[in-house]
Structures are given as structure tokens and as C-alpha cells.
Amino acid sequence: MGTSLIIGIAASSLLFVISWAWARKNRFYSLVDALWAFGIGGISVLWLGLGAGDVSKRAAFAILISIWSIRLGSHLHRRLQRSFPKEDPRYTKLLDHWKDREVKMFFWFFQLQSLSVILLALPFLLVSQDVSRWSLWESIGLAVALIGISGEALADRQMSHFKSHHDDPKAVCREGLWRYSRHPNYFFEFIIWVGIYFCTCGSHYGWVTFYAPSIILFLLLRVTGIPPTEAASLARKGDAYREYQRTTSAFIPLPPKNHLPI
């Protein structure tokens, strides 16, 4: 397992160095979002392929993380293509904050993303070495993760459909899952990682991977998820989004409060 870990760390670091060099040349650091999703999938599949554990587990989890990685990474890549070369507002703020030293700071920022890729792929390294037979934990984990992937894909599709049919920049999506949560895509992303945690619980020391969904939840609720998304939506939509905040759960899908048109 030690050799696989070293190979994974080196591959992830190199991937993000190359991507940082491209981002520096093209002044487009937002690409790190899609790279993060593709990176987790790629390193996980690499470890599962190198492992000596149960073949059925390694194959099933390689398919699972590939589905997650390709779907989310492709979704983010399409969004970045539409906005290129305009940076995401989060990275515009970082560029302003790191003015005159952004090249060096983004290098370390990309390496921090590389580290997060390794941390979130580690559950699959454990699975890759697990020789025990398939158990109830793996079945539960796969079911939960697939529910999460399906829910996230549905939320993204509903939002894309809404944007394609509404030209008003102040229009607020209340269609489908977005009627019950302001961020259903984030909620189901968390569910995916809860499922991944359950998948590892059948492995030796798998319980320690509880940190993975915890990291995801922290990022979604406090760092790169809800806070900057809400701030950008308020800036664009104003009172319409404030009303949406008043009537709609931020994260967990819940019945909406009475909606008062404005």
C-alpha cells in the first residue's frame, strides 16, 4: 500500500503543477474546480487498479467513482467553457486579494487541492487492499452513493433547464428539487460521500474514513459551497433571492414556507 500511496501523491502533485502552469499562462485558475473532480476519480481508479484486494469490490468501486468523477467533472468543465476566459467570482476575489503575488499563491493553492484529492481518494486505497468478501456495508454504501449521484445529476439538470428558459438574470429557480432546497446539488454531493464512507466500513480501519464526508460537509457549508454561492446570488438577484432564502431550506430538502410574491 505504501508504494501505491507514493505513486498517487506524485501523480496528483504533478497533475496540479501542470494545470497550474496552464492556468498561469491563460489567466484562468477556475479550471481547478473540474480538475479536482477528475483528479479524485483518476487517483482512486489508479489505486483500485494497483490493489491486491477483492476483485469484485475493486471493480464495483472503480465504476462508482468513475461515474461520479466523469459526471461532475464534465458538468463543471462545460460550465467553465461557457464562462472562459472570465474567472469564477471566487477566484476573482482571490486574484484581488493576492494581487502582485497571485502566481506563487495559486501554485500553493493548486497543491492544496492536490492534497485534498489524495485525502478524499484514500477510502478507495483502503478498499483496494481489502481481501474480505463483499458484505452488507458495500451494498448499503453503493445504494446510498448511487442515490446521491442520481439526485445531484437531477438537480444540475433542473437548474440547466431553468437557465436555458429564463433570460432574466434576477429569476430564481424554484423548479423540482430547488423548490425544497436552495442547494440540492450540494446536499446530494454530501450523500454521495456518506455512501462512500459506508462502502469502506467493511474494510479494516475503514471507519477512519469518516473524515471524508466530514470534509465535504465543511467545504459545502462553510468554505467553497454555500457561502460564496449565496453571496453571488444575492448580488445578482437581490430581493428575489432574499425571499427565496426566507422560504426555502439552505441545504436539507424540506417543505417550503409560504411564498410571498414580490
N, C-alpha and C positions, 0 to 999 in steps of 0.2 A: 504493500500500500504506500510505503514511503516514496518509492520510485514514481508511482503514478501521481502522487501529490506534487512532487517536484516538477514533473513534466507539465502538469496542469497549471501550476503557478507560473512557470516560464512561458507557456503558450499564451496565457491570459495577459501577462505583462507585455509581451511582445505585440500582441494584437492591439492593445490600447496605446502603445508607443507609436505604432504605425498609423493608427487612426488619429492620434493627436497631431502627428506631423501633417496629415492630410487636412485636418481641421484648421491648423495654423495657416497653411498655405491658402486655403479657401475662405478663411474667416467664417467658419460655420461649425461652432462647437456643439450645436444641438444634436448632431448625429450620435452623440454618446448615448442618448436615450434608446435608440434602436439597437445600437451595438451592445448595450447592457443585456437586452433580452436575447439577442443572438449568442452572446458570449456565454451566458448561463447554460443555454441549450447545448452549445458546442462542447464546452468543457465537461458537462455531465455525460454526454454521449461518448466522449473520449474516454472518460473513466470507466463507464459501463462496458465499453468495448475492450479495455485493457484488463478488466477484472477477472477473477477466477471463481466468482460466486455462482449461485444457481442461475442456469441459463434462462429459465423462464422468467425469473424476476428481472434479470438484466435486460432482456428483450422487451418486456412489458413496460418497464420504466423508461427505457430509451425511446419507445414510441410516445409515451406520455409527455416527457419533457420536450421532445421534438415538436409535438403538436402545439404545446404551449409556446415554445420559443418561436417557431415559424409564424404562428398566427399573430402573436403580439408584436414581434419584431417587424413583420410585414405591414401590420397596421400602422405602427409608428413611422416606418420608412415612407409609406405613402403620404402620411401627414407632413413629414419633413420635406418630401419632394414638392408638395404644393406650396410650402412656405419659402423654400430656398430662393435666394440666399438670406432671407430675413430670419434672424435668430428668434428662438422661443423667448418670451419675456423673462423667464427665469435666468437665461444665460445673458440677456441684455443687461440685467441688473448686476450680474457677476462681472461683466466686462466693465461696467461703470465703476463698480467697487474696486476692481483690480487694475484700474487704469495705469498704464505705463509698466505694469508687471504681469499683465494677463497671460503672456506666453508661458512664463515659469509657473504661475499659479494653476493654469489649466493643465500643464503637464502633470502636476501632483494630483489635481482633481481627477484626471483620467486614470491615474494609478490607484486612486482611492476607489474608483468604480471597478477597476480590475480586482482589487481586494474583495469588494462586495460580491463580485461574480464568483470568486473562489468560495467565500463563506456560504453563499446560497446554493452552490453546486455540491458542497460537501456531503449532504444527505445521500446523494447518488454515489459518492465514493464509498460510503458505508455499505450501501446496497450492493455495489459491485463486488464486494468481498464476502458477502453473506452466503454461506453454503447451506443454510437451513432451507427447508422446503416451504412452499407457498402456504401462507396462513390467513386467518381471518383479517388480520391487520392490513395485509396487502389489498385484500378485496375491498375493505372499507375505504382505505386510502384512495384507491383508484376511482371508486364511485364518487367520493367527495370531490376529488380533483377534477373529474370529468364534468360534474355538475357546475363547478366553478368556471371551468373553461367555456362551457356552453352559455352560462349566464353572462360572462364577460363579453363573449362574442355577440350575444343578442343585444346587450346594452350598447356596444360600439356600433352595431348595425343600425339600431334605432336612432342613435344620435346622428350618424351619417345621413340617414334618410331624412331626418328633420332638417339638417343644414342644407341639403340639396333642394328642399321645397320651401325654404324661408329665406328671403333676401334681407329682411330686416335684421340688422346686427343686434338689436335690443330684444329680439324674440327669445323667449325662454322655452326650452324643450320640457314638456310635461307628458310626453308620449311613452307608453309602455312602462318599462321599469323606472323611467325617470319621473314618473308620477309619484313613486313611493320612496325614492332616494335621490338626493342631488348628485350622488356619485356611485351609482350601482356598479359601474365597471370596477371601481376601487374595492367595493365590498366583495365582489366575486373573485377579484385577484387575491384577496386575503383568504377566501375559502379554498382557492387552489392550493395555497401553501399550507393550510391546515391539513388538506388531503395528503400532500407530500409528507408532512410530518407523520401522519398515521401510517403511511407506506413504510416508513423506516422503523416503526415501533416493533416490528417483528424481527429486526436485526439486533445483534449485540450492540449495546450502547446507543441504540437508535433514539432513545428518549432524549439524549442530549441535543438533538436537532430541533428541539422546541424553540431554540433561538431563531430559527429561520422565519417562521410565521410571525414571531415577535418583532424581528427587524422590519419585515414587510409592513406590519401594522403601524409601527412607529413612523416609518417613512411616509406612509399614506396619510396618517392623521396629523403629523407634526412637521414634516420636512418638505418633501418634493411632491406630495399629493394634494390634499385638500387645501392647505393654506394658500399656496400660490395660485391655484386654480380659482379659488373663491375670490381672491383679490383681483385677478384679471377679469373675472365675470362681473364683479361689482363695478369696475372701472368702465367696462363696455356697456353694461345693461342698466346700471343704476337702480332706480326704484323697482323696476320689474324683477330684478334678481333679489332685492331685499324682501319682496313679497314671497318669492319662491323660498327663500331661507326661512321665512316665518311659518310657511305652511308645510314644508317638506323636510323629512329627516335628512341629516347630513350624510349618513353612512349606511346604517342598517335599514333595509326597506321596511317601511311602516305605513299604515293608512294615513293619507294626508289630512291635515287640519282643514277647516273651512277655508276655501279660497275666495278672497275678496278681489274682484277685478279692479284694476287701477287705470 
